């Protein structure tokens, strides 16, 4: 196939996978995706691939350390302000779920960072433990593998990795899984249906259900099947904890997990879903903790990869205090409002909600300083300060992804075009016991003039593949 034929092959096969039937599209009527289709995957050089393969273990170590840090903070072993930060704006029920002994050692089964490849190396800008696009990345991996590309994780790496994770949680080879998708996550329904079908093919009986369809009994959770009611071994919580009040039967699902009649993943630990954790990683007072619990390999690895991040704390500082490592023109910052009046060049900064908020995913709520007029940037800072106790925000230094060029099929011109763009890389890691498996990688490759990189209509979305010979 030539480049055009490859794009049309992908376009023709997507509806057969029934991934995007319900999506409203703002693209050409002949295009079956909500993004631009490329004839080839995003290439990852061998040196970078080794970095990504190593990253999974370091991320698992980081999640374990975050889990321990919160637990020790609650008990007063570590500073109590750590738990106070991570509990801001959360109802007591969510806090208590996270503290239950039943879930004490449990961590998310899927780890997906957002990573920008920059001229200075890889920058981890976010961590997500309830990520979307698992099914879509799996489907695209299969399709591009059919074109002969060496897809990272293999043609079925996403499905195999997810299945291994579920089997490890269920402690059996033929578990029954329920993927519970909330109304808030409706956009991902079709891809979770695809994932369920793919898991059934490899021996994991899987049902995609809405929360109200889950059936509760004292013996466990059940779902309806063509043959009748089926007991569930594991349920995958594809809904956010901030949305619990809108989730029917959420208390019954948590009750089943608490009583060990079913395994829930990810566990109900909202503090592990907070961007605040990235700021805590850089906090000067916590460096002894991180060094001790992350060790000589993980600590320096993450020091290079996690950008400097700050919690926008609305409380005034004492006269002698400064915000650590945050400067303007070489001068220490003592008040967040000092950032309001800096020049556009000086405010190459990003502000985003930390986690427990409907604005904390999908690039909603993200504000980039040098992309906004001064008055709008001032308003973002004021809003962040005003919402500190209800929905804390974090500040990060802005990182620019390297420019690359990629081809895509233009449905209007009916030919392959090339554009300058910047990639956002999203590897999917599956936790299997004490190990981590890289199941696959997705690249959202956006036009070079875009500041916020995500799966927009004019972006190219592809799986990542191993670049041979480099």
Protein Blocks (a to p, Z undefined) as FASTA:
>chain_A
ZZklmmmmmmmmmmmnommmmpccfbdfkbcbfbdcdfbdcdddfklmmmmmmmmmmmmm
mmmmmmmmmmmmmnomacfklmmmmmgoiafklmmmmmpmklmmpccfbdcddddddfkb
ccdfbdcfbdghklmmmmmmmmmmmnopacehijklmmmmmmmmmmmmnopabbcddddd
dfklmmmmmmmmmmmmmmmmnopacddddfklpccdfkbccdddfkbccddfbdcddbdf
klmmmmghklmmmmmmmnopaccdddddfklmcfklmmmmmpmklmmmmmmmnojmlmmm
mmmmmccdddddfbdcdfkbccehiaeehiacfbfklmmmmcfklmmccdddfklacklg
ghioiacfklpcfklmmmmmmmmmmmmmmoccdddddddddddddddddfklopacdddd
ddddddddddehjaccdfbdcdddddfkbmbgcddfkbccddddddehZZ
